[in-house]
Amino acid sequence: MWITRLVSLTNFAVASSALGFQVFVLYPWHEQLQRDFEDLKKEHLRVLDAIRDMDVEVKHEASRTILQRLGWRQ
């Protein structure tokens, strides 16, 4: 009888501590990770736009001949 009661109390203590850990540690950490992930996506889109703009400039420059690049021809 007392062994069953001890196992029940141990189970309750383990389950309660696991729930507390999830609520007070993992959930706030998840929220912080979500905010950081959103910031990372915004930064990634900003970098992609910058690369896209640079790509257009490089393609425009590459379409010119060597003489045009040196300023001998327009």
CHARMM-style PDB file with segment names, atoms N, HN, CA, C and O in Angstrom:
ATOM      1  N   MET     1       0.826  -1.195   0.000  1.00  0.00      PROA
ATOM      2  CA  MET     1       0.000   0.000   0.000  1.00  0.00      PROA
ATOM      3  C   MET     1       0.869   1.257   0.000  1.00  0.00      PROA
ATOM      4  O   MET     1       0.649   2.154  -0.815  1.00  0.00      PROA
ATOM      5  N   TRP     2       1.845   1.338   0.894  1.00  0.00      PROA
ATOM      6  HN  TRP     2       2.024   0.610   1.556  1.00  0.00      PROA
ATOM      7  CA  TRP     2       2.678   2.530   0.970  1.00  0.00      PROA
ATOM      8  C   TRP     2       3.603   2.634  -0.233  1.00  0.00      PROA
ATOM      9  O   TRP     2       4.003   3.741  -0.591  1.00  0.00      PROA
ATOM     10  N   ILE     3       3.963   1.504  -0.882  1.00  0.00      PROA
ATOM     11  HN  ILE     3       3.638   0.604  -0.592  1.00  0.00      PROA
ATOM     12  CA  ILE     3       4.788   1.541  -2.096  1.00  0.00      PROA
ATOM     13  C   ILE     3       3.987   2.157  -3.241  1.00  0.00      PROA
ATOM     14  O   ILE     3       4.514   2.960  -4.011  1.00  0.00      PROA
ATOM     15  N   THR     4       2.736   1.785  -3.349  1.00  0.00      PROA
ATOM     16  HN  THR     4       2.308   1.132  -2.724  1.00  0.00      PROA
ATOM     17  CA  THR     4       1.864   2.350  -4.380  1.00  0.00      PROA
ATOM     18  C   THR     4       1.718   3.849  -4.181  1.00  0.00      PROA
ATOM     19  O   THR     4       1.757   4.617  -5.142  1.00  0.00      PROA
ATOM     20  N   ARG     5       1.554   4.252  -2.958  1.00  0.00      PROA
ATOM     21  HN  ARG     5       1.523   3.628  -2.177  1.00  0.00      PROA
ATOM     22  CA  ARG     5       1.407   5.678  -2.638  1.00  0.00      PROA
ATOM     23  C   ARG     5       2.700   6.427  -2.965  1.00  0.00      PROA
ATOM     24  O   ARG     5       2.658   7.536  -3.498  1.00  0.00      PROA
ATOM     25  N   LEU     6       3.847   5.824  -2.645  1.00  0.00      PROA
ATOM     26  HN  LEU     6       3.881   4.924  -2.211  1.00  0.00      PROA
ATOM     27  CA  LEU     6       5.143   6.435  -2.929  1.00  0.00      PROA
ATOM     28  C   LEU     6       5.360   6.577  -4.439  1.00  0.00      PROA
ATOM     29  O   LEU     6       5.860   7.601  -4.904  1.00  0.00      PROA
ATOM     30  N   VAL     7       4.984   5.552  -5.195  1.00  0.00      PROA
ATOM     31  HN  VAL     7       4.577   4.720  -4.817  1.00  0.00      PROA
ATOM     32  CA  VAL     7       5.113   5.620  -6.655  1.00  0.00      PROA
ATOM     33  C   VAL     7       4.199   6.705  -7.210  1.00  0.00      PROA
ATOM     34  O   VAL     7       4.595   7.436  -8.119  1.00  0.00      PROA
ATOM     35  N   SER     8       3.002   6.821  -6.687  1.00  0.00      PROA
ATOM     36  HN  SER     8       2.681   6.228  -5.949  1.00  0.00      PROA
ATOM     37  CA  SER     8       2.069   7.850  -7.147  1.00  0.00      PROA
ATOM     38  C   SER     8       2.613   9.246  -6.856  1.00  0.00      PROA
ATOM     39  O   SER     8       2.542  10.129  -7.711  1.00  0.00      PROA
ATOM     40  N   LEU     9       3.148   9.449  -5.670  1.00  0.00      PROA
ATOM     41  HN  LEU     9       3.205   8.732  -4.975  1.00  0.00      PROA
ATOM     42  CA  LEU     9       3.705  10.758  -5.319  1.00  0.00      PROA
ATOM     43  C   LEU     9       4.950  11.076  -6.153  1.00  0.00      PROA
ATOM     44  O   LEU     9       5.157  12.221  -6.556  1.00  0.00      PROA
ATOM     45  N   THR    10       5.770  10.063  -6.407  1.00  0.00      PROA
ATOM     46  HN  THR    10       5.602   9.134  -6.079  1.00  0.00      PROA
ATOM     47  CA  THR    10       6.949  10.262  -7.252  1.00  0.00      PROA
ATOM     48  C   THR    10       6.527  10.630  -8.671  1.00  0.00      PROA
ATOM     49  O   THR    10       7.104  11.531  -9.279  1.00  0.00      PROA
ATOM     50  N   ASN    11       5.534   9.943  -9.191  1.00  0.00      PROA
ATOM     51  HN  ASN    11       5.065   9.211  -8.697  1.00  0.00      PROA
ATOM     52  CA  ASN    11       5.014  10.237 -10.523  1.00  0.00      PROA
ATOM     53  C   ASN    11       4.470  11.660 -10.576  1.00  0.00      PROA
ATOM     54  O   ASN    11       4.709  12.380 -11.546  1.00  0.00      PROA
ATOM     55  N   PHE    12       3.747  12.067  -9.548  1.00  0.00      PROA
ATOM     56  HN  PHE    12       3.552  11.482  -8.760  1.00  0.00      PROA
ATOM     57  CA  PHE    12       3.200  13.419  -9.496  1.00  0.00      PROA
ATOM     58  C   PHE    12       4.324  14.457  -9.453  1.00  0.00      PROA
ATOM     59  O   PHE    12       4.244  15.483 -10.128  1.00  0.00      PROA
ATOM     60  N   ALA    13       5.363  14.198  -8.667  1.00  0.00      PROA
ATOM     61  HN  ALA    13       5.428  13.364  -8.119  1.00  0.00      PROA
ATOM     62  CA  ALA    13       6.485  15.140  -8.556  1.00  0.00      PROA
ATOM     63  C   ALA    13       7.223  15.271  -9.886  1.00  0.00      PROA
ATOM     64  O   ALA    13       7.566  16.378 -10.300  1.00  0.00      PROA
ATOM     65  N   VAL    14       7.467  14.153 -10.550  1.00  0.00      PROA
ATOM     66  HN  VAL    14       7.189  13.254 -10.213  1.00  0.00      PROA
ATOM     67  CA  VAL    14       8.166  14.188 -11.839  1.00  0.00      PROA
ATOM     68  C   VAL    14       7.318  14.904 -12.883  1.00  0.00      PROA
ATOM     69  O   VAL    14       7.829  15.740 -13.630  1.00  0.00      PROA
ATOM     70  N   ALA    15       6.040  14.588 -12.941  1.00  0.00      PROA
ATOM     71  HN  ALA    15       5.625  13.909 -12.335  1.00  0.00      PROA
ATOM     72  CA  ALA    15       5.149  15.218 -13.923  1.00  0.00      PROA
ATOM     73  C   ALA    15       5.018  16.711 -13.657  1.00  0.00      PROA
ATOM     74  O   ALA    15       5.005  17.507 -14.596  1.00  0.00      PROA
ATOM     75  N   SER    16       4.922  17.098 -12.395  1.00  0.00      PROA
ATOM     76  HN  SER    16       4.933  16.451 -11.632  1.00  0.00      PROA
ATOM     77  CA  SER    16       4.803  18.520 -12.055  1.00  0.00      PROA
ATOM     78  C   SER    16       6.068  19.284 -12.417  1.00  0.00      PROA
ATOM     79  O   SER    16       5.996  20.391 -12.949  1.00  0.00      PROA
ATOM     80  N   SER    17       7.217  18.703 -12.132  1.00  0.00      PROA
ATOM     81  HN  SER    17       7.276  17.804 -11.699  1.00  0.00      PROA
ATOM     82  CA  SER    17       8.464  19.393 -12.477  1.00  0.00      PROA
ATOM     83  C   SER    17       8.640  19.477 -13.994  1.00  0.00      PROA
ATOM     84  O   SER    17       9.148  20.478 -14.500  1.00  0.00      PROA
ATOM     85  N   ALA    18       8.230  18.446 -14.720  1.00  0.00      PROA
ATOM     86  HN  ALA    18       7.817  17.633 -14.309  1.00  0.00      PROA
ATOM     87  CA  ALA    18       8.317  18.486 -16.185  1.00  0.00      PROA
ATOM     88  C   ALA    18       7.397  19.561 -16.756  1.00  0.00      PROA
ATOM     89  O   ALA    18       7.778  20.288 -17.673  1.00  0.00      PROA
ATOM     90  N   LEU    19       6.199  19.657 -16.215  1.00  0.00      PROA
ATOM     91  HN  LEU    19       5.890  19.066 -15.470  1.00  0.00      PROA
ATOM     92  CA  LEU    19       5.271  20.690 -16.676  1.00  0.00      PROA
ATOM     93  C   LEU    19       5.806  22.078 -16.350  1.00  0.00      PROA
ATOM     94  O   LEU    19       5.733  22.983 -17.182  1.00  0.00      PROA
ATOM     95  N   GLY    20       6.337  22.250 -15.159  1.00  0.00      PROA
ATOM     96  HN  GLY    20       6.396  21.515 -14.484  1.00  0.00      PROA
ATOM     97  CA  GLY    20       6.921  23.540 -14.793  1.00  0.00      PROA
ATOM     98  C   GLY    20       8.073  23.918 -15.704  1.00  0.00      PROA
ATOM     99  O   GLY    20       8.200  25.077 -16.098  1.00  0.00      PROA
ATOM    100  N   PHE    21       8.909  22.954 -16.040  1.00  0.00      PROA
ATOM    101  HN  PHE    21       8.805  22.012 -15.719  1.00  0.00      PROA
ATOM    102  CA  PHE    21      10.023  23.213 -16.949  1.00  0.00      PROA
ATOM    103  C   PHE    21       9.518  23.643 -18.322  1.00  0.00      PROA
ATOM    104  O   PHE    21      10.054  24.575 -18.922  1.00  0.00      PROA
ATOM    105  N   GLN    22       8.495  22.969 -18.814  1.00  0.00      PROA
ATOM    106  HN  GLN    22       8.060  22.212 -18.327  1.00  0.00      PROA
ATOM    107  CA  GLN    22       7.943  23.325 -20.121  1.00  0.00      PROA
ATOM    108  C   GLN    22       7.341  24.718 -20.114  1.00  0.00      PROA
ATOM    109  O   GLN    22       7.541  25.493 -21.050  1.00  0.00      PROA
ATOM    110  N   VAL    23       6.605  25.034 -19.058  1.00  0.00      PROA
ATOM    111  HN  VAL    23       6.443  24.404 -18.299  1.00  0.00      PROA
ATOM    112  CA  VAL    23       5.898  26.315 -19.009  1.00  0.00      PROA
ATOM    113  C   VAL    23       6.852  27.478 -18.764  1.00  0.00      PROA
ATOM    114  O   VAL    23       6.728  28.524 -19.402  1.00  0.00      PROA
ATOM    115  N   PHE    24       7.796  27.308 -17.856  1.00  0.00      PROA
ATOM    116  HN  PHE    24       7.897  26.458 -17.338  1.00  0.00      PROA
ATOM    117  CA  PHE    24       8.625  28.437 -17.443  1.00  0.00      PROA
ATOM    118  C   PHE    24       9.972  28.522 -18.148  1.00  0.00      PROA
ATOM    119  O   PHE    24      10.636  29.555 -18.064  1.00  0.00      PROA
ATOM    120  N   VAL    25      10.390  27.473 -18.835  1.00  0.00      PROA
ATOM    121  HN  VAL    25       9.850  26.634 -18.903  1.00  0.00      PROA
ATOM    122  CA  VAL    25      11.681  27.506 -19.523  1.00  0.00      PROA
ATOM    123  C   VAL    25      11.503  27.356 -21.026  1.00  0.00      PROA
ATOM    124  O   VAL    25      11.935  28.220 -21.789  1.00  0.00      PROA
ATOM    125  N   LEU    26      10.876  26.277 -21.457  1.00  0.00      PROA
ATOM    126  HN  LEU    26      10.525  25.575 -20.837  1.00  0.00      PROA
ATOM    127  CA  LEU    26      10.811  25.993 -22.889  1.00  0.00      PROA
ATOM    128  C   LEU    26       9.905  26.950 -23.651  1.00  0.00      PROA
ATOM    129  O   LEU    26      10.259  27.380 -24.749  1.00  0.00      PROA
ATOM    130  N   TYR    27       8.752  27.292 -23.099  1.00  0.00      PROA
ATOM    131  HN  TYR    27       8.465  26.943 -22.207  1.00  0.00      PROA
ATOM    132  CA  TYR    27       7.841  28.164 -23.833  1.00  0.00      PROA
ATOM    133  C   TYR    27       8.428  29.564 -24.037  1.00  0.00      PROA
ATOM    134  O   TYR    27       8.388  30.066 -25.160  1.00  0.00      PROA
ATOM    135  N   PRO    28       8.977  30.226 -22.991  1.00  0.00      PROA
ATOM    136  CA  PRO    28       9.605  31.535 -23.248  1.00  0.00      PROA
ATOM    137  C   PRO    28      10.780  31.436 -24.221  1.00  0.00      PROA
ATOM    138  O   PRO    28      10.992  32.328 -25.043  1.00  0.00      PROA
ATOM    139  N   TRP    29      11.535  30.350 -24.122  1.00  0.00      PROA
ATOM    140  HN  TRP    29      11.362  29.626 -23.454  1.00  0.00      PROA
ATOM    141  CA  TRP    29      12.648  30.161 -25.037  1.00  0.00      PROA
ATOM    142  C   TRP    29      12.130  30.005 -26.462  1.00  0.00      PROA
ATOM    143  O   TRP    29      12.737  30.524 -27.399  1.00  0.00      PROA
ATOM    144  N   HSD    30      11.020  29.300 -26.638  1.00  0.00      PROA
ATOM    145  HN  HSD    30      10.527  28.879 -25.878  1.00  0.00      PROA
ATOM    146  CA  HSD    30      10.404  29.135 -27.953  1.00  0.00      PROA
ATOM    147  C   HSD    30       9.975  30.493 -28.511  1.00  0.00      PROA
ATOM    148  O   HSD    30      10.168  30.768 -29.696  1.00  0.00      PROA
ATOM    149  N   GLU    31       9.402  31.332 -27.669  1.00  0.00      PROA
ATOM    150  HN  GLU    31       9.246  31.109 -26.706  1.00  0.00      PROA
ATOM    151  CA  GLU    31       8.977  32.660 -28.128  1.00  0.00      PROA
ATOM    152  C   GLU    31      10.182  33.486 -28.571  1.00  0.00      PROA
ATOM    153  O   GLU    31      10.117  34.175 -29.589  1.00  0.00      PROA
ATOM    154  N   GLN    32      11.276  33.424 -27.821  1.00  0.00      PROA
ATOM    155  HN  GLN    32      11.329  32.865 -26.994  1.00  0.00      PROA
ATOM    156  CA  GLN    32      12.490  34.153 -28.198  1.00  0.00      PROA
ATOM    157  C   GLN    32      13.044  33.623 -29.517  1.00  0.00      PROA
ATOM    158  O   GLN    32      13.460  34.402 -30.374  1.00  0.00      PROA
ATOM    159  N   LEU    33      13.050  32.312 -29.679  1.00  0.00      PROA
ATOM    160  HN  LEU    33      12.712  31.679 -28.982  1.00  0.00      PROA
ATOM    161  CA  LEU    33      13.518  31.731 -30.937  1.00  0.00      PROA
ATOM    162  C   LEU    33      12.640  32.162 -32.108  1.00  0.00      PROA
ATOM    163  O   LEU    33      13.146  32.418 -33.200  1.00  0.00      PROA
ATOM    164  N   GLN    34      11.345  32.244 -31.890  1.00  0.00      PROA
ATOM    165  HN  GLN    34      10.934  32.036 -31.002  1.00  0.00      PROA
ATOM    166  CA  GLN    34      10.428  32.668 -32.946  1.00  0.00      PROA
ATOM    167  C   GLN    34      10.723  34.110 -33.367  1.00  0.00      PROA
ATOM    168  O   GLN    34      10.747  34.419 -34.559  1.00  0.00      PROA
ATOM    169  N   ARG    35      10.947  34.995 -32.382  1.00  0.00      PROA
ATOM    170  HN  ARG    35      10.928  34.745 -31.414  1.00  0.00      PROA
ATOM    171  CA  ARG    35      11.281  36.392 -32.707  1.00  0.00      PROA
ATOM    172  C   ARG    35      12.611  36.463 -33.458  1.00  0.00      PROA
ATOM    173  O   ARG    35      12.731  37.192 -34.443  1.00  0.00      PROA
ATOM    174  N   ASP    36      13.601  35.716 -32.997  1.00  0.00      PROA
ATOM    175  HN  ASP    36      13.503  35.124 -32.197  1.00  0.00      PROA
ATOM    176  CA  ASP    36      14.898  35.711 -33.676  1.00  0.00      PROA
ATOM    177  C   ASP    36      14.780  35.166 -35.093  1.00  0.00      PROA
ATOM    178  O   ASP    36      15.443  35.660 -36.004  1.00  0.00      PROA
ATOM    179  N   PHE    37      13.947  34.160 -35.284  1.00  0.00      PROA
ATOM    180  HN  PHE    37      13.408  33.759 -34.543  1.00  0.00      PROA
ATOM    181  CA  PHE    37      13.750  33.594 -36.613  1.00  0.00      PROA
ATOM    182  C   PHE    37      13.094  34.614 -37.550  1.00  0.00      PROA
ATOM    183  O   PHE    37      13.470  34.718 -38.717  1.00  0.00      PROA
ATOM    184  N   GLU    38      12.124  35.357 -37.042  1.00  0.00      PROA
ATOM    185  HN  GLU    38      11.819  35.273 -36.093  1.00  0.00      PROA
ATOM    186  CA  GLU    38      11.484  36.394 -37.863  1.00  0.00      PROA
ATOM    187  C   GLU    38      12.492  37.478 -38.240  1.00  0.00      PROA
ATOM    188  O   GLU    38      12.498  37.946 -39.379  1.00  0.00      PROA
ATOM    189  N   ASP    39      13.342  37.880 -37.295  1.00  0.00      PROA
ATOM    190  HN  ASP    39      13.336  37.500 -36.370  1.00  0.00      PROA
ATOM    191  CA  ASP    39      14.382  38.866 -37.597  1.00  0.00      PROA
ATOM    192  C   ASP    39      15.353  38.330 -38.641  1.00  0.00      PROA
ATOM    193  O   ASP    39      15.788  39.062 -39.530  1.00  0.00      PROA
ATOM    194  N   LEU    40      15.687  37.058 -38.530  1.00  0.00      PROA
ATOM    195  HN  LEU    40      15.334  36.463 -37.808  1.00  0.00      PROA
ATOM    196  CA  LEU    40      16.595  36.438 -39.489  1.00  0.00      PROA
ATOM    197  C   LEU    40      15.979  36.401 -40.887  1.00  0.00      PROA
ATOM    198  O   LEU    40      16.678  36.621 -41.876  1.00  0.00      PROA
ATOM    199  N   LYS    41      14.680  36.124 -40.974  1.00  0.00      PROA
ATOM    200  HN  LYS    41      14.112  35.945 -40.171  1.00  0.00      PROA
ATOM    201  CA  LYS    41      14.012  36.120 -42.281  1.00  0.00      PROA
ATOM    202  C   LYS    41      14.031  37.515 -42.898  1.00  0.00      PROA
ATOM    203  O   LYS    41      14.254  37.657 -44.100  1.00  0.00      PROA
ATOM    204  N   LYS    42      13.797  38.549 -42.082  1.00  0.00      PROA
ATOM    205  HN  LYS    42      13.616  38.434 -41.105  1.00  0.00      PROA
ATOM    206  CA  LYS    42      13.831  39.925 -42.598  1.00  0.00      PROA
ATOM    207  C   LYS    42      15.225  40.278 -43.099  1.00  0.00      PROA
ATOM    208  O   LYS    42      15.371  40.880 -44.163  1.00  0.00      PROA
ATOM    209  N   GLU    43      16.241  39.909 -42.341  1.00  0.00      PROA
ATOM    210  HN  GLU    43      16.122  39.419 -41.477  1.00  0.00      PROA
ATOM    211  CA  GLU    43      17.623  40.168 -42.749  1.00  0.00      PROA
ATOM    212  C   GLU    43      17.955  39.405 -44.033  1.00  0.00      PROA
ATOM    213  O   GLU    43      18.625  39.938 -44.918  1.00  0.00      PROA
ATOM    214  N   HSD    44      17.497  38.187 -44.131  1.00  0.00      PROA
ATOM    215  HN  HSD    44      16.953  37.754 -43.412  1.00  0.00      PROA
ATOM    216  CA  HSD    44      17.739  37.381 -45.329  1.00  0.00      PROA
ATOM    217  C   HSD    44      17.104  38.035 -46.560  1.00  0.00      PROA
ATOM    218  O   HSD    44      17.724  38.090 -47.621  1.00  0.00      PROA
ATOM    219  N   LEU    45      15.885  38.524 -46.423  1.00  0.00      PROA
ATOM    220  HN  LEU    45      15.381  38.480 -45.561  1.00  0.00      PROA
ATOM    221  CA  LEU    45      15.226  39.191 -47.549  1.00  0.00      PROA
ATOM    222  C   LEU    45      15.954  40.475 -47.930  1.00  0.00      PROA
ATOM    223  O   LEU    45      16.057  40.805 -49.111  1.00  0.00      PROA
ATOM    224  N   ARG    46      16.464  41.206 -46.924  1.00  0.00      PROA
ATOM    225  HN  ARG    46      16.380  40.937 -45.964  1.00  0.00      PROA
ATOM    226  CA  ARG    46      17.214  42.430 -47.205  1.00  0.00      PROA
ATOM    227  C   ARG    46      18.488  42.100 -47.981  1.00  0.00      PROA
ATOM    228  O   ARG    46      18.829  42.799 -48.935  1.00  0.00      PROA
ATOM    229  N   VAL    47      19.185  41.053 -47.586  1.00  0.00      PROA
ATOM    230  HN  VAL    47      18.907  40.485 -46.811  1.00  0.00      PROA
ATOM    231  CA  VAL    47      20.413  40.654 -48.276  1.00  0.00      PROA
ATOM    232  C   VAL    47      20.095  40.173 -49.690  1.00  0.00      PROA
ATOM    233  O   VAL    47      20.838  40.475 -50.624  1.00  0.00      PROA
ATOM    234  N   LEU    48      19.006  39.433 -49.860  1.00  0.00      PROA
ATOM    235  HN  LEU    48      18.402  39.188 -49.101  1.00  0.00      PROA
ATOM    236  CA  LEU    48      18.624  38.985 -51.203  1.00  0.00      PROA
ATOM    237  C   LEU    48      18.336  40.165 -52.122  1.00  0.00      PROA
ATOM    238  O   LEU    48      18.730  40.153 -53.288  1.00  0.00      PROA
ATOM    239  N   ASP    49      17.653  41.181 -51.609  1.00  0.00      PROA
ATOM    240  HN  ASP    49      17.333  41.190 -50.662  1.00  0.00      PROA
ATOM    241  CA  ASP    49      17.398  42.376 -52.417  1.00  0.00      PROA
ATOM    242  C   ASP    49      18.702  43.072 -52.796  1.00  0.00      PROA
ATOM    243  O   ASP    49      18.861  43.520 -53.932  1.00  0.00      PROA
ATOM    244  N   ALA    50      19.632  43.165 -51.851  1.00  0.00      PROA
ATOM    245  HN  ALA    50      19.503  42.802 -50.929  1.00  0.00      PROA
ATOM    246  CA  ALA    50      20.920  43.796 -52.141  1.00  0.00      PROA
ATOM    247  C   ALA    50      21.684  43.006 -53.197  1.00  0.00      PROA
ATOM    248  O   ALA    50      22.287  43.592 -54.096  1.00  0.00      PROA
ATOM    249  N   ILE    51      21.662  41.693 -53.091  1.00  0.00      PROA
ATOM    250  HN  ILE    51      21.173  41.218 -52.360  1.00  0.00      PROA
ATOM    251  CA  ILE    51      22.354  40.856 -54.081  1.00  0.00      PROA
ATOM    252  C   ILE    51      21.682  40.977 -55.439  1.00  0.00      PROA
ATOM    253  O   ILE    51      22.358  41.010 -56.467  1.00  0.00      PROA
ATOM    254  N   ARG    52      20.365  41.043 -55.449  1.00  0.00      PROA
ATOM    255  HN  ARG    52      19.816  41.016 -54.614  1.00  0.00      PROA
ATOM    256  CA  ARG    52      19.635  41.183 -56.706  1.00  0.00      PROA
ATOM    257  C   ARG    52      20.003  42.505 -57.384  1.00  0.00      PROA
ATOM    258  O   ARG    52      20.187  42.547 -58.600  1.00  0.00      PROA
ATOM    259  N   ASP    53      20.111  43.584 -56.603  1.00  0.00      PROA
ATOM    260  HN  ASP    53      19.962  43.551 -55.614  1.00  0.00      PROA
ATOM    261  CA  ASP    53      20.505  44.876 -57.167  1.00  0.00      PROA
ATOM    262  C   ASP    53      21.936  44.829 -57.700  1.00  0.00      PROA
ATOM    263  O   ASP    53      22.220  45.364 -58.771  1.00  0.00      PROA
ATOM    264  N   MET    54      22.830  44.193 -56.956  1.00  0.00      PROA
ATOM    265  HN  MET    54      22.599  43.758 -56.086  1.00  0.00      PROA
ATOM    266  CA  MET    54      24.216  44.075 -57.411  1.00  0.00      PROA
ATOM    267  C   MET    54      24.291  43.234 -58.677  1.00  0.00      PROA
ATOM    268  O   MET    54      25.104  43.520 -59.557  1.00  0.00      PROA
ATOM    269  N   ASP    55      23.463  42.207 -58.785  1.00  0.00      PROA
ATOM    270  HN  ASP    55      22.803  41.975 -58.070  1.00  0.00      PROA
ATOM    271  CA  ASP    55      23.461  41.337 -59.955  1.00  0.00      PROA
ATOM    272  C   ASP    55      23.066  42.123 -61.200  1.00  0.00      PROA
ATOM    273  O   ASP    55      23.642  41.926 -62.270  1.00  0.00      PROA
ATOM    274  N   VAL    56      22.088  43.010 -61.064  1.00  0.00      PROA
ATOM    275  HN  VAL    56      21.620  43.170 -60.195  1.00  0.00      PROA
ATOM    276  CA  VAL    56      21.665  43.837 -62.201  1.00  0.00      PROA
ATOM    277  C   VAL    56      22.807  44.743 -62.637  1.00  0.00      PROA
ATOM    278  O   VAL    56      23.054  44.899 -63.832  1.00  0.00      PROA
ATOM    279  N   GLU    57      23.508  45.343 -61.672  1.00  0.00      PROA
ATOM    280  HN  GLU    57      23.308  45.216 -60.700  1.00  0.00      PROA
ATOM    281  CA  GLU    57      24.635  46.213 -62.011  1.00  0.00      PROA
ATOM    282  C   GLU    57      25.756  45.432 -62.684  1.00  0.00      PROA
ATOM    283  O   GLU    57      26.358  45.913 -63.644  1.00  0.00      PROA
ATOM    284  N   VAL    58      26.036  44.244 -62.193  1.00  0.00      PROA
ATOM    285  HN  VAL    58      25.547  43.853 -61.414  1.00  0.00      PROA
ATOM    286  CA  VAL    58      27.106  43.424 -62.773  1.00  0.00      PROA
ATOM    287  C   VAL    58      26.739  42.997 -64.186  1.00  0.00      PROA
ATOM    288  O   VAL    58      27.586  43.021 -65.079  1.00  0.00      PROA
ATOM    289  N   LYS    59      25.496  42.608 -64.398  1.00  0.00      PROA
ATOM    290  HN  LYS    59      24.808  42.588 -63.673  1.00  0.00      PROA
ATOM    291  CA  LYS    59      25.078  42.206 -65.749  1.00  0.00      PROA
ATOM    292  C   LYS    59      25.151  43.385 -66.711  1.00  0.00      PROA
ATOM    293  O   LYS    59      25.524  43.215 -67.872  1.00  0.00      PROA
ATOM    294  N   HSD    60      24.796  44.583 -66.237  1.00  0.00      PROA
ATOM    295  HN  HSD    60      24.493  44.721 -65.294  1.00  0.00      PROA
ATOM    296  CA  HSD    60      24.872  45.767 -67.091  1.00  0.00      PROA
ATOM    297  C   HSD    60      26.333  46.041 -67.445  1.00  0.00      PROA
ATOM    298  O   HSD    60      26.650  46.315 -68.602  1.00  0.00      PROA
ATOM    299  N   GLU    61      27.210  45.970 -66.466  1.00  0.00      PROA
ATOM    300  HN  GLU    61      26.952  45.748 -65.526  1.00  0.00      PROA
ATOM    301  CA  GLU    61      28.631  46.213 -66.711  1.00  0.00      PROA
ATOM    302  C   GLU    61      29.215  45.134 -67.618  1.00  0.00      PROA
ATOM    303  O   GLU    61      30.059  45.436 -68.462  1.00  0.00      PROA
ATOM    304  N   ALA    62      28.791  43.899 -67.463  1.00  0.00      PROA
ATOM    305  HN  ALA    62      28.105  43.654 -66.778  1.00  0.00      PROA
ATOM    306  CA  ALA    62      29.315  42.803 -68.273  1.00  0.00      PROA
ATOM    307  C   ALA    62      28.848  42.894 -69.722  1.00  0.00      PROA
ATOM    308  O   ALA    62      29.491  42.341 -70.615  1.00  0.00      PROA
ATOM    309  N   SER    63      27.749  43.579 -69.961  1.00  0.00      PROA
ATOM    310  HN  SER    63      27.227  44.028 -69.236  1.00  0.00      PROA
ATOM    311  CA  SER    63      27.250  43.683 -71.334  1.00  0.00      PROA
ATOM    312  C   SER    63      28.044  44.704 -72.148  1.00  0.00      PROA
ATOM    313  O   SER    63      27.946  44.729 -73.375  1.00  0.00      PROA
ATOM    314  N   ARG    64      28.818  45.531 -71.483  1.00  0.00      PROA
ATOM    315  HN  ARG    64      28.898  45.510 -70.487  1.00  0.00      PROA
ATOM    316  CA  ARG    64      29.629  46.525 -72.198  1.00  0.00      PROA
ATOM    317  C   ARG    64      30.916  45.875 -72.704  1.00  0.00      PROA
ATOM    318  O   ARG    64      31.424  44.928 -72.104  1.00  0.00      PROA
ATOM    319  N   THR    65      31.428  46.391 -73.800  1.00  0.00      PROA
ATOM    320  HN  THR    65      31.015  47.161 -74.288  1.00  0.00      PROA
ATOM    321  CA  THR    65      32.686  45.872 -74.336  1.00  0.00      PROA
ATOM    322  C   THR    65      33.854  46.418 -73.523  1.00  0.00      PROA
ATOM    323  O   THR    65      33.691  47.327 -72.709  1.00  0.00      PROA
ATOM    324  N   ILE    66      35.019  45.855 -73.755  1.00  0.00      PROA
ATOM    325  HN  ILE    66      35.151  45.117 -74.416  1.00  0.00      PROA
ATOM    326  CA  ILE    66      36.213  46.304 -73.027  1.00  0.00      PROA
ATOM    327  C   ILE    66      36.519  47.760 -73.361  1.00  0.00      PROA
ATOM    328  O   ILE    66      36.890  48.533 -72.478  1.00  0.00      PROA
ATOM    329  N   LEU    67      36.367  48.138 -74.629  1.00  0.00      PROA
ATOM    330  HN  LEU    67      36.066  47.509 -75.346  1.00  0.00      PROA
ATOM    331  CA  LEU    67      36.633  49.525 -75.008  1.00  0.00      PROA
ATOM    332  C   LEU    67      35.649  50.482 -74.342  1.00  0.00      PROA
ATOM    333  O   LEU    67      36.027  51.582 -73.939  1.00  0.00      PROA
ATOM    334  N   GLN    68      34.399  50.070 -74.225  1.00  0.00      PROA
ATOM    335  HN  GLN    68      34.092  49.176 -74.552  1.00  0.00      PROA
ATOM    336  CA  GLN    68      33.423  50.913 -73.535  1.00  0.00      PROA
ATOM    337  C   GLN    68      33.773  51.038 -72.053  1.00  0.00      PROA
ATOM    338  O   GLN    68      33.618  52.107 -71.462  1.00  0.00      PROA
ATOM    339  N   ARG    69      34.238  49.961 -71.467  1.00  0.00      PROA
ATOM    340  HN  ARG    69      34.364  49.093 -71.947  1.00  0.00      PROA
ATOM    341  CA  ARG    69      34.613  50.002 -70.053  1.00  0.00      PROA
ATOM    342  C   ARG    69      35.809  50.920 -69.822  1.00  0.00      PROA
ATOM    343  O   ARG    69      35.898  51.588 -68.792  1.00  0.00      PROA
ATOM    344  N   LEU    70      36.727  50.948 -70.787  1.00  0.00      PROA
ATOM    345  HN  LEU    70      36.655  50.405 -71.624  1.00  0.00      PROA
ATOM    346  CA  LEU    70      37.898  51.813 -70.662  1.00  0.00      PROA
ATOM    347  C   LEU    70      37.580  53.259 -71.018  1.00  0.00      PROA
ATOM    348  O   LEU    70      38.410  54.140 -70.794  1.00  0.00      PROA
ATOM    349  N   GLY    71      36.412  53.517 -71.560  1.00  0.00      PROA
ATOM    350  HN  GLY    71      35.738  52.801 -71.742  1.00  0.00      PROA
ATOM    351  CA  GLY    71      36.008  54.876 -71.900  1.00  0.00      PROA
ATOM    352  C   GLY    71      36.435  55.318 -73.283  1.00  0.00      PROA
ATOM    353  O   GLY    71      36.371  56.511 -73.579  1.00  0.00      PROA
ATOM    354  N   TRP    72      36.860  54.425 -74.129  1.00  0.00      PROA
ATOM    355  HN  TRP    72      36.912  53.456 -73.888  1.00  0.00      PROA
ATOM    356  CA  TRP    72      37.284  54.778 -75.467  1.00  0.00      PROA
ATOM    357  C   TRP    72      36.110  54.858 -76.425  1.00  0.00      PROA
ATOM    358  O   TRP    72      36.170  55.564 -77.431  1.00  0.00      PROA
ATOM    359  N   ARG    73      35.063  54.147 -76.121  1.00  0.00      PROA
ATOM    360  HN  ARG    73      35.015  53.573 -75.304  1.00  0.00      PROA
ATOM    361  CA  ARG    73      33.856  54.166 -76.955  1.00  0.00      PROA
ATOM    362  C   ARG    73      32.651  54.319 -76.059  1.00  0.00      PROA
ATOM    363  O   ARG    73      32.653  53.924 -74.893  1.00  0.00      PROA
ATOM    364  N   GLN    74      31.634  54.899 -76.635  1.00  0.00      PROA
ATOM    365  HN  GLN    74      31.633  55.220 -77.582  1.00  0.00      PROA
ATOM    366  CA  GLN    74      30.389  55.033 -75.880  1.00  0.00      PROA
ATOM    367  C   GLN    74      29.337  54.185 -76.447  1.00  0.00      PROA
ATOM    368  OT1 GLN    74      28.216  54.169 -75.939  1.00  0.00      PROA
TER     369      GLN     74
END
